[in-house]
Amino acid sequence: MADTFTDNTEQRRFELHVDGELQGWAEYLPAGQSVILAHTEVLEGHEGEGLGGRIVRATLKAVAADGKTVLPTCPFAAAYIKRNPELASFVDPSLRAQFEA
């Protein structure tokens, strides 16, 4: 499986393509030195394949590469980060304690 992760700035979302097909995305909004991670979506029929977690991880890394942190308002993303406390460093410092182990 070949993954491609891109920032679709027009639609304000990071998109995951698998073998050239869009499988899901993370919608975002700029917020100063942070980015609000507002919604994570996996296309119907692909739930439970781990794509949501891959999207969240890739989004966190992409935002960090831009020198920013994340405000995870998306319930899925917030829960994923809580289950993976090593990702807490990607969260805005004002919220980080909620996600650290």
Protein Blocks (a to p, Z undefined) as FASTA:
>chain_A
ZZdddddfknopadddeehiafbdcddddehjaccdfbccddehigonlmmmmmmmmmmm
mmmmnopacddfbfklmmmmmmmmmlmmmpcfklmmmmpZZ
